[in-house]
Amino acid sequence: MRRIRWWVPALLVVVWLGLGAVGGPFAGRLADVVTNDNSSFLPEAAEATEVEHLQRQFSDQQILPAVAVAERRSGVTKEDLDFLAGRAKALAQVDGVATGVPIVPKPSDDGRAVQLVVPVLGQGNPVEVIKQVRAELSKGVPDGLTVLLTGPGGVIADLVSAFDGIDGLLLLVAGLVVVVILVAVYRSPLLPLLVLVSAVFALGVAAFVVYQLAKHDVFKLNGQSQGILFILVFGAATDYALLLVSRFREELRDTEDRFRAVRTAWRATIEPIAASAGTVIIGLLCLLFSDLRSNKGLGPVAAIGIASALLASMTFLPAALALVGRAAFWPFVPHHGTEAPEHRGLWGWVAGRVGARPRLIWVVTTVVLLAGVAFVPQLKANGTAQTDLFLTEVDSARGQDILSAHFPGGSGSPTVIVARSSAAERVIDAARIDGVAGVVPTGEKNGLVLLQATLDAPSDSEKAIATVDRLRTAVHDVPGADAKVGGQTAIQLDVQSASRHDRSLIIPIVLVVIFVVLSLLLRALVAPLLLIATVVLSFGATMGVSALVFNHLFGFPGADTAIPLFGFIFLVALGIDYNIFLMTRVREETLTSDTRTGTLRGLAVTGGVITSAGVVLAATFASLSVIPVLFLAQIAFIVAFGVLLDTVVVRSLLVPALTVDIGRRIWWPAKLSRRAPSESGPAPEPSRTASP
């Protein structure tokens, strides 16, 4: 029997070493299956997608236009024009640039700039082609002449560059964050290492599964999903580890047998941890209802990450703890028979204050949260220009500014119209609306005509998107034309429309799913409604504060239309996590006492570990901000701030105060609480038999 107790955890550790060896390298290979262009994220039914398919009738080549723009503020010289003519010939020879499409330098009317539209093939690896194009443009540039590459091709290349090294950078930052926090919490050099190894193993398994599925086109993986996967795995694995380790340390004070301590800790924590992970997984999988293929990809990618974190935390980590035993906590070893520090201190004091004046506490915290909600209308989540995606200066953004200063903003990235040939003239007339600089036919085939409309505004700007929206209305009204509008600007418009649709559809689905899960877990109806209401209130306050920070502190130009949905998915799912950890403990304490006593005991004993878990998750999500992309920086702040708000205010004050004030009715229709004493006072000493 003694040998079995050793062999089982040893075998689990060996199995995980093998899984880590197989899966680990795939964390660095995910970039090989990443796709970052907008068109691949659109639903098949989107108008821009239909136009993309129709365009293939006119040419077998899919073109990703890149626009080279050269500027000399004193005026372009003959030497500059000769240089650009030479570069145009060189660019035509670059492998991956479309043949048969002339690259002609086009001077601006003011004589201070020249543009060259480089037709990069969309097939293959266009980013590598754009790198070669930039290298060619940089050769022998005359003094005083600025030459930059912009347009859709330049933006995509800069976006990919922003995600370069994401795997190594995020792993390093997230790993350091986890180690620092765990050392501060447990003051042990070995325990953080075990938790970190567990998280790395979880990431390896998740990366292996995601790589295989993305490679075989089961879903789309983009750079944002890749970054979120890394952070989510590290944060979730560490959270689950904190709960298990906290209970293990508690059990070591009750028994000399470390194997029994691990077994008891595992049994006590598996239900709340599995319920928490299951809630997050189900919430994330609700993204499968999204119209956007990018969101459909994020759902299973993140769900795989959570499942891997759960698996590693509840198999490898307990096995490693069983083998290492008390030494994991050195030099502050929990000896058998010593008093647990969780029974006194800060959280016992907080529980006492909640028990003394519960109604005042929940009213005040609710008012404070509602004050944050009041600023939600200031959140500018209507989309941003693609060149505003970057938080650092990039060539595509600088180039677009120059291009817009000297040419129609949409130069080099025209809006595409496909219509019936018989209605070509009427469609051209209808397309001449404010914001459209010109419309020209470029091809005719199979009874269809291909038109190109150049916009006055930069193709990735909100003004251009508004123009395309009006353009669609104008050409759709032409009788018998069956006109459709596509191109890069139309793609952005369709992405924004799909994001708004997703937000209206998925948020209610997530709320219903979480309510069902909580009802089954807590065997009640009132408590789940209460928990969901508090988390939604916390989400609203977070978005309101985020609006103030984004607008007035960071000066962001706006936010992606998907930001509210992503913020909701992460904050509601993760916020419910901490309430699950609290309320499962409260429920078990209540079974042996009453609702008030059980709530205060549950708050006192879980306060430290849940707060530590929240700090870890907030810090790991905050590390997303090291990637200089607007969307990820905003998600990093929203989730980090929201998790801290939920952990410190909602879970520590609002939920327990409401539970105490409502009393045993919170468990309706179950009759869980035996009595409801009226006396108030400090938090009773927590029992040592319930799960965290």
C-alpha positions in Angstrom: 0.0 0.0 0.0 2.8 2.4 0.9 4.4 1.7 -2.5 1.2 2.4 -4.3 1.0 5.8 -2.6 4.4 6.6 -4.0 4.0 5.1 -7.4 0.7 6.7 -8.4 1.9 10.3 -8.0 5.3 9.4 -9.4 3.7 7.9 -12.5 1.5 11.0 -13.0 4.6 13.3 -12.8 6.3 11.1 -15.4 3.3 11.2 -17.7 3.2 15.0 -17.5 6.9 15.2 -18.2 6.2 13.4 -21.4 3.2 15.6 -22.3 5.3 18.6 -21.6 8.1 17.3 -23.9 5.6 16.7 -26.7 3.4 19.8 -26.3 5.9 22.4 -25.1 7.5 23.1 -28.6 4.0 23.8 -30.0 3.7 27.0 -27.9 6.4 28.5 -30.1 4.9 27.1 -33.3 1.4 28.6 -33.0 2.6 31.6 -35.0 2.8 29.2 -38.0 -1.0 28.8 -38.0 -2.0 32.4 -37.2 -4.1 34.4 -39.6 -4.4 38.2 -39.0 -6.3 39.5 -42.1 -9.9 40.8 -41.5 -11.4 39.1 -44.5 -10.7 35.6 -43.1 -12.8 36.5 -40.0 -16.0 37.4 -41.9 -19.0 35.2 -42.1 -19.7 33.7 -45.5 -23.0 35.6 -45.7 -21.3 39.0 -45.4 -21.5 41.3 -48.5 -17.8 41.8 -48.5 -17.2 38.1 -48.6 -19.6 37.7 -51.5 -17.8 40.4 -53.4 -14.5 38.7 -52.7 -15.8 35.5 -54.2 -17.2 37.3 -57.3 -13.9 39.1 -57.9 -12.3 35.8 -58.6 -14.3 35.6 -61.9 -12.3 38.6 -63.1 -8.9 37.4 -62.0 -7.4 34.2 -60.5 -5.0 36.4 -58.5 -6.1 37.7 -55.1 -4.5 41.1 -54.6 -3.5 42.7 -51.3 -2.6 46.3 -52.3 0.4 47.9 -50.6 0.8 51.6 -51.2 4.3 53.1 -51.3 4.3 56.9 -50.7 7.2 59.2 -51.1 7.2 62.8 -49.8 9.5 65.8 -50.1 8.0 68.8 -48.4 9.9 71.3 -50.6 8.7 69.5 -53.7 9.6 66.2 -55.5 12.7 66.6 -57.7 13.6 64.9 -61.0 16.1 62.8 -59.0 13.3 61.6 -56.8 11.2 60.7 -59.8 14.1 58.8 -61.4 14.7 56.9 -58.1 11.0 56.0 -57.8 10.8 54.8 -61.4 13.8 52.6 -60.8 12.3 51.2 -57.6 9.0 50.5 -59.5 10.9 48.3 -62.0 12.6 46.5 -59.1 9.4 46.0 -57.3 7.8 44.4 -60.3 10.5 41.7 -60.2 9.9 40.8 -56.5 8.6 37.3 -56.2 5.0 37.5 -54.8 4.2 40.8 -56.6 1.4 40.3 -59.2 2.7 40.2 -62.8 0.9 42.0 -65.6 -0.2 44.9 -63.3 2.0 47.9 -64.0 3.5 49.8 -61.0 3.4 53.4 -62.1 4.6 56.4 -60.0 1.8 58.9 -59.6 2.7 62.4 -58.5 0.3 64.4 -56.3 -1.3 67.6 -57.6 0.7 69.7 -55.1 4.0 68.2 -56.5 5.2 67.2 -53.0 4.4 63.5 -53.0 4.4 60.4 -55.2 2.5 57.1 -54.7 3.1 53.6 -56.2 0.5 50.9 -55.8 2.2 47.6 -55.4 -0.1 44.6 -56.1 1.0 42.0 -53.7 -0.4 38.5 -54.2 -2.7 37.5 -51.3 -1.8 33.8 -51.7 1.2 32.3 -50.1 3.0 34.5 -47.6 2.2 38.1 -48.4 3.9 39.4 -45.2 7.2 38.1 -46.4 6.6 39.7 -49.8 5.9 43.0 -48.1 9.1 42.8 -46.1 11.0 42.4 -49.4 9.0 45.3 -50.9 10.1 47.5 -48.0 13.7 46.4 -48.4 13.7 47.3 -52.0 12.1 50.7 -51.3 14.8 51.5 -48.8 17.7 51.1 -51.2 19.4 54.3 -52.3 16.7 56.7 -51.0 17.8 60.3 -51.9 18.5 62.6 -49.0 15.4 64.5 -47.7 12.9 62.1 -49.4 10.6 60.1 -47.0 9.5 56.7 -48.4 7.0 54.6 -46.5 4.8 51.6 -47.2 1.1 51.8 -46.2 -2.2 50.6 -47.4 -3.8 47.2 -46.4 -0.6 45.3 -47.1 1.5 47.7 -45.0 -1.0 47.5 -42.1 -1.1 43.7 -42.1 2.7 43.5 -42.2 2.9 45.9 -39.2 0.3 44.0 -37.3 2.1 40.7 -37.8 5.3 42.4 -36.7 3.6 43.6 -33.5 2.8 40.0 -32.7 6.3 38.7 -33.4 7.8 37.0 -30.4 4.5 37.0 -28.6 5.0 33.5 -27.4 8.4 34.2 -25.7 7.6 37.7 -24.5 4.2 36.8 -22.9 5.6 33.6 -21.3 8.4 35.5 -19.8 6.3 38.3 -18.4 3.5 36.1 -17.2 5.9 33.7 -15.6 7.7 36.4 -13.7 4.4 37.8 -12.5 3.2 34.5 -11.2 6.6 33.8 -9.5 6.7 37.2 -7.8 3.1 37.0 -6.5 3.5 33.4 -5.3 6.7 34.1 -3.5 5.0 37.1 -1.8 2.0 34.9 -0.8 3.8 31.7 0.3 7.4 33.1 1.0 8.7 29.8 -0.5 11.2 29.3 -3.3 10.0 25.8 -4.3 6.2 26.1 -4.4 6.1 28.9 -7.0 8.3 26.6 -9.2 5.9 23.7 -8.9 2.9 26.0 -9.8 4.9 27.5 -12.7 5.8 24.1 -14.1 2.1 23.1 -13.8 1.1 26.1 -15.8 3.8 25.5 -18.4 2.6 21.9 -18.8 -1.0 23.1 -19.2 0.1 25.6 -21.9 2.0 22.9 -23.8 -1.0 20.6 -23.9 -3.3 23.5 -24.9 -0.8 24.7 -27.6 -0.6 21.2 -29.1 -4.3 20.8 -29.4 -4.9 24.3 -30.7 -2.1 23.9 -33.3 -3.6 20.7 -34.7 -7.1 22.1 -34.9 -6.0 25.4 -36.5 -3.7 23.7 -38.9 -6.6 21.5 -40.2 -8.9 24.6 -40.4 -11.3 23.5 -37.7 -11.1 27.2 -36.5 -9.2 30.3 -37.2 -6.4 31.4 -34.8 -5.3 35.0 -34.8 -2.6 36.9 -32.9 -5.1 38.2 -30.3 -6.5 34.7 -29.6 -2.9 33.4 -29.3 -2.0 36.1 -26.7 -5.3 35.6 -24.7 -4.6 31.8 -24.7 -1.2 32.2 -23.1 -2.5 34.6 -20.4 -5.7 32.6 -19.7 -3.8 29.4 -19.2 -1.3 30.9 -16.8 -3.9 32.9 -14.9 -6.4 30.0 -14.6 -3.7 27.4 -13.7 -2.3 29.6 -11.0 -5.8 30.3 -9.6 -6.7 26.7 -9.4 -3.2 25.9 -7.9 -3.7 28.6 -5.2 -7.0 27.0 -4.0 -5.5 23.5 -4.0 -2.3 24.6 -2.3 -4.2 26.6 0.3 -6.3 23.6 1.3 -3.2 21.3 1.2 -1.4 23.6 3.7 -4.5 23.6 5.9 -4.7 19.8 5.9 -1.0 19.5 6.7 -1.8 21.1 10.0 -4.4 18.4 10.7 -2.5 15.3 9.8 1.1 14.1 9.7 0.4 12.0 6.5 1.1 14.2 3.4 -0.6 11.7 1.1 -3.8 11.9 3.2 -3.5 15.7 3.2 -3.2 15.8 -0.6 -6.1 13.4 -1.0 -8.4 15.4 1.4 -7.4 18.7 -0.3 -8.1 17.3 -3.7 -11.5 16.0 -2.7 -12.4 19.3 -1.1 -11.4 21.5 -4.0 -12.3 19.4 -7.1 -16.0 20.4 -7.1 -15.6 24.2 -6.9 -12.6 24.2 -9.2 -14.3 22.0 -11.7 -17.5 24.0 -11.5 -15.5 27.2 -12.0 -13.6 25.9 -15.0 -16.8 24.4 -16.4 -18.6 27.7 -16.1 -15.8 29.6 -17.9 -15.6 26.9 -20.6 -19.3 27.0 -21.3 -19.3 30.8 -21.3 -16.4 30.9 -23.8 -18.0 28.2 -26.0 -21.0 30.6 -26.4 -18.8 32.5 -28.8 -19.5 29.7 -31.3 -22.8 31.5 -31.8 -20.8 34.5 -33.2 -21.1 35.5 -36.8 -17.4 36.4 -36.9 -15.1 33.5 -37.5 -12.4 35.1 -35.4 -14.8 35.0 -32.4 -15.8 31.5 -33.2 -12.1 30.6 -33.1 -11.4 32.4 -29.8 -14.2 30.4 -28.0 -12.8 26.9 -28.4 -9.2 28.2 -28.2 -9.7 29.7 -24.8 -11.9 26.8 -23.7 -9.1 24.4 -24.5 -6.7 26.5 -22.5 -9.0 26.4 -19.4 -9.5 22.7 -19.7 -5.8 22.2 -19.9 -5.2 24.4 -16.8 -7.8 22.3 -14.9 -6.3 19.0 -16.0 -2.7 20.0 -15.0 -3.8 21.7 -11.7 -5.8 18.7 -10.6 -3.4 15.9 -11.7 0.2 17.0 -12.0 0.2 19.5 -9.2 -1.3 17.2 -6.5 1.0 14.5 -7.5 4.0 16.8 -7.2 2.8 18.1 -3.8 2.4 14.5 -2.6 6.0 13.7 -3.5 7.5 16.9 -2.1 5.2 17.2 0.9 5.9 19.9 3.6 9.2 20.8 1.9 7.2 22.7 -0.7 6.5 25.4 1.9 10.0 25.7 3.2 11.2 27.8 5.1 7.6 28.4 6.6 6.7 24.8 6.9 3.1 24.0 8.2 3.6 21.5 11.0 1.0 19.1 12.4 -1.1 20.7 15.1 -0.2 24.3 14.5 -2.9 26.9 14.2 -3.9 28.1 10.8 -3.3 31.8 10.2 -6.5 31.9 8.0 -8.5 31.7 11.2 -7.6 35.2 12.3 -6.3 38.5 10.8 -7.6 40.7 8.1 -10.3 38.5 6.7 -11.7 37.6 10.1 -11.9 41.4 10.7 -13.7 42.0 7.3 -16.1 39.2 8.1 -16.9 40.8 11.4 -17.6 44.2 9.8 -19.9 42.5 7.2 -21.7 40.6 9.9 -22.2 43.8 12.0 -23.7 46.1 9.3 -24.6 44.0 6.2 -27.3 46.3 4.8 -25.2 49.4 5.0 -22.3 47.7 3.3 -24.3 46.3 0.4 -26.1 49.6 -0.1 -22.9 51.6 -0.1 -21.0 49.3 -2.4 -24.0 49.1 -4.8 -24.1 52.9 -5.0 -20.3 53.1 -5.7 -20.6 50.5 -8.5 -23.6 52.3 -10.0 -21.5 55.5 -10.1 -19.1 53.7 -12.3 -21.9 52.3 -14.5 -23.0 55.9 -15.1 -19.9 56.5 -17.3 -20.6 53.6 -19.6 -22.1 55.9 -22.3 -18.7 57.5 -22.7 -17.2 54.3 -24.0 -16.4 54.9 -27.7 -16.7 51.3 -28.9 -17.7 52.0 -32.5 -14.5 50.8 -34.1 -11.2 52.5 -34.9 -9.1 53.0 -38.0 -6.7 50.1 -38.7 -3.7 52.5 -38.4 -5.0 53.4 -34.9 -4.5 49.7 -33.8 -0.9 50.4 -33.0 0.4 51.9 -29.8 3.8 52.5 -31.2 4.8 54.5 -34.3 4.7 52.2 -37.4 5.4 52.9 -41.1 1.8 52.1 -42.2 0.3 54.8 -39.9 2.9 57.4 -40.8 2.5 56.5 -44.5 -1.3 56.9 -44.4 -1.0 60.3 -42.9 1.3 61.4 -45.7 -1.0 59.7 -48.3 -4.1 61.5 -47.0 -2.3 64.8 -47.0 -1.5 64.7 -50.7 -4.0 62.2 -52.3 -7.6 61.1 -51.8 -7.4 59.1 -48.6 -8.6 55.9 -50.3 -5.9 55.9 -53.0 -4.4 52.5 -53.5 -7.2 50.7 -51.6 -10.3 51.2 -53.7 -13.8 50.1 -52.7 -15.0 47.4 -55.1 -18.5 47.3 -56.7 -19.7 44.2 -58.6 -23.0 44.6 -60.5 -24.8 43.4 -63.7 -23.1 44.7 -66.8 -26.5 46.0 -68.1 -26.8 48.4 -65.2 -23.1 49.6 -65.2 -23.8 53.2 -66.1 -26.7 53.5 -63.7 -24.6 52.0 -60.9 -21.7 54.4 -61.6 -24.1 57.4 -61.5 -25.6 56.2 -58.2 -22.1 55.6 -56.7 -21.1 59.3 -57.2 -22.0 60.3 -53.7 -20.3 62.6 -51.2 -17.1 61.0 -50.0 -16.4 59.2 -53.3 -13.6 60.8 -55.4 -14.3 58.7 -58.5 -15.7 55.5 -59.9 -14.1 53.6 -62.9 -14.9 50.3 -64.5 -12.0 47.8 -64.5 -13.4 44.7 -66.0 -16.4 42.8 -67.4 -17.1 39.1 -67.5 -20.0 36.6 -67.3 -22.5 39.4 -67.4 -20.9 41.2 -64.5 -19.0 44.5 -64.3 -16.2 45.3 -61.8 -16.1 48.9 -60.6 -13.5 50.6 -58.4 -14.5 53.6 -56.3 -11.8 55.8 -54.7 -12.8 57.3 -51.4 -11.9 60.8 -50.2 -11.1 59.5 -46.7 -8.4 57.0 -45.7 -9.8 53.6 -46.4 -9.5 52.4 -42.8 -11.1 55.5 -41.2 -14.5 55.8 -39.7 -15.4 58.4 -42.3 -14.6 55.9 -45.1 -16.7 53.3 -43.4 -19.7 55.7 -43.2 -19.2 56.5 -46.9 -19.3 52.8 -47.8 -22.4 52.3 -45.8 -24.1 55.1 -47.8 -22.6 53.8 -51.0 -24.2 50.4 -50.4 -27.6 52.0 -49.9 -27.2 54.0 -53.1 -26.2 51.1 -55.4 -28.6 48.7 -53.8 -31.4 51.0 -54.9 -30.5 50.7 -58.6 -33.2 48.4 -60.1 -32.0 45.2 -61.7 -28.3 45.9 -60.9 -27.9 43.4 -58.0 -25.0 45.5 -57.0 -22.7 44.6 -54.1 -19.9 46.6 -52.4 -16.7 45.1 -51.1 -13.1 45.9 -50.5 -11.0 46.6 -47.4 -13.3 49.4 -46.1 -16.4 47.2 -46.6 -14.7 44.4 -44.8 -14.3 46.7 -41.7 -17.9 47.7 -42.0 -19.1 44.1 -42.0 -16.8 43.2 -39.1 -18.3 46.0 -37.1 -21.8 45.0 -38.0 -21.2 41.4 -37.1 -19.6 42.5 -33.8 -22.8 44.4 -32.8 -24.9 41.4 -33.8 -22.8 39.1 -31.7 -23.0 41.4 -28.7 -26.8 41.4 -28.8 -27.0 37.6 -29.3 -24.3 36.1 -27.1 -24.5 38.2 -23.9 -28.1 36.9 -23.1 -27.0 33.3 -24.0 -24.1 33.5 -21.6 -26.2 34.8 -18.8 -28.8 32.0 -19.2 -26.0 29.4 -19.4 -24.3 30.7 -16.2 -27.6 30.8 -14.4 -28.3 27.2 -15.2 -24.8 26.1 -14.1 -25.0 28.0 -10.8 -28.5 26.7 -10.1 -27.3 23.1 -10.4 -24.2 23.8 -8.4 -25.8 25.7 -5.5 -29.2 23.8 -5.7 -30.9 27.1 -5.5 -32.6 29.8 -7.7 -32.2 33.0 -5.7 -28.5 32.8 -5.0 -27.6 32.3 -8.7 -29.7 35.4 -9.7 -28.0 37.4 -7.0 -24.5 36.3 -8.0 -25.2 37.1 -11.7 -26.7 40.5 -10.9 -23.6 41.4 -8.8 -21.2 40.3 -11.5 -23.1 42.2 -14.2 -23.1 45.3 -12.0 -19.3 44.9 -11.5 -18.9 44.5 -15.3 -20.9 47.7 -15.9 -18.8 49.7 -13.4 -15.6 48.3 -15.0 -16.6 49.5 -18.4 -17.6 52.9 -17.1 -14.2 53.4 -15.4 -12.5 52.0 -18.5 -14.2 54.6 -20.6 -12.9 57.4 -18.3 -9.4 55.9 -18.4 -9.3 55.3 -22.1 -10.7 58.8 -23.0 -9.0 61.0 -20.5 -5.9 59.2 -19.1 -4.6 57.2 -22.1 -6.1 59.3 -24.8 -7.1 56.3 -26.9 -8.8 57.1 -30.2 -11.7 54.7 -29.5 -12.3 51.0 -29.1 -13.1 48.0 -31.3 -16.7 47.1 -31.5 -15.8 43.7 -30.0 -14.4 45.2 -26.8 -17.7 45.1 -24.8 -18.4 41.5 -25.8 -14.9 40.3 -24.9 -14.9 42.3 -21.7 -18.3 40.7 -20.8 -17.2 37.2 -21.6 -14.1 37.4 -19.5 -15.3 39.4 -16.6 -18.6 37.6 -16.1 -17.2 34.1 -16.5 -14.1 34.9 -14.4 -16.1 37.0 -11.9 -18.5 34.1 -11.4 -15.4 32.0 -10.6 -14.6 33.8 -7.4 -18.3 33.8 -6.3 -18.3 30.1 -6.9 -15.3 29.6 -4.7 -16.9 31.7 -2.0 -20.5 30.4 -2.2 -19.6 26.7 -2.3 -17.7 27.2 0.9 -20.6 29.3 2.4 -23.1 26.6 1.4 -21.1 23.8 3.1 -20.6 25.9 6.2 -24.3 26.7 6.2 -25.2 23.0 6.2 -23.7 22.7 9.7 -24.8 26.1 11.1 -27.0 28.8 9.6 -26.7 31.2 6.7 -25.2 34.1 8.6 -22.6 32.0 10.4 -21.8 30.0 7.2 -21.3 33.2 5.2 -19.0 34.8 7.7 -17.0 31.7 8.1 -16.8 31.2 4.4 -15.6 34.8 3.8 -13.0 34.6 6.6 -11.4 31.3 5.4 -11.5 32.0 1.6 -10.7 35.7 1.7 -6.9 35.4 1.5 -6.7 32.7 -1.1 -9.4 34.2 -3.4 -7.8 37.6 -3.3 -4.4 36.2 -4.1 -6.0 34.3 -7.0 -7.6 37.6 -8.2 -4.4 39.4 -8.0 -2.6 36.7 -10.0 -5.2 36.7 -12.8 -5.3 40.5 -12.9 -1.5 40.7 -13.1 -1.3 38.1 -15.8 -3.9 39.8 -18.0 -2.2 43.1 -17.4 0.9 41.6 -19.0 -1.0 41.6 -22.4 -0.2 45.3 -22.5 3.4 44.6 -23.4 2.1 43.9 -26.9 1.7 47.3 -28.6 -1.8 46.7 -30.0 -4.7 48.8 -28.9 -7.2 46.0 -28.6 -5.0 43.9 -26.3 -4.0 46.9 -24.2 -7.7 47.7 -23.6 -8.6 44.1 -22.8 -5.6 44.0 -20.4 -6.9 47.0 -18.5 -10.6 46.0 -18.5 -10.0 42.4 -17.3 -7.2 43.4 -14.8 -9.3 46.2 -13.2 -12.5 44.3 -13.4 -11.1 41.2 -11.7 -9.6 43.3 -8.9 -12.9 45.1 -8.5 -14.8 41.9 -8.4 -12.4 40.2 -6.0 -12.0 43.0 -3.5 -15.4 44.7 -3.6 -18.1 42.3 -5.0 -16.9 39.0 -3.6 -15.5 40.5 -0.3 -18.3 42.9 0.6 -21.3 43.0 -1.7 -22.1 39.3 -2.0 -21.5 38.3 1.6 -23.4 41.4 2.9 -26.4 40.6 0.7 -26.3 37.0 1.7 -26.3 37.8 5.4 -29.1 40.4 4.9 -31.3 38.1 2.9 -30.7 35.1 5.1 -31.9 31.6 4.5 -34.2 32.8 1.7 -31.2 33.0 -0.5 -31.2 29.2 -0.8 -34.8 29.1 -2.0 -36.3 26.7 -2.9 -34.0 24.6 -0.8 -34.2 24.9 3.0 -30.5 24.9 3.8 -30.2 27.0 6.9 -31.5 25.7 10.2 -31.8 29.0 12.0 -31.0 32.7 11.6 -29.6 34.2 14.8 -30.1 37.9 15.2 -27.0 38.7 17.2 -24.1 40.2 15.3 -20.4 40.2 16.1 -17.0 39.1 14.8 -16.8 36.3 12.3 -17.0 32.9 13.9 -13.9 30.7 13.6 -14.1 28.8 10.3 -14.5 25.0 10.5 -11.8 22.9 8.9 -13.9 20.4 7.1 -15.4 22.4 4.2 -14.0 23.0 0.8 -12.5 26.4 -0.1 
